Amino acid sequence: MDIVEFDKQGRIKYVKLTADGVALAADFENVLRKFAKLSPKKK
């Protein structure tokens, strides 16, 4: 599952999301928003 790409230039390493990584991140953000909207259960 390639979700990130690495690009090393000298001593600096860049980490970049692939198209699959961007889609996964967007889906995860949507799930977090849904959980944030839920109200806690009352006992």
Buried (B, 14 or more C-beta within 10 A) or exposed (E): EEEEEEEEEEEEEEEEEEEEBEEBEEEEEEEEEEEEEEEEEEE
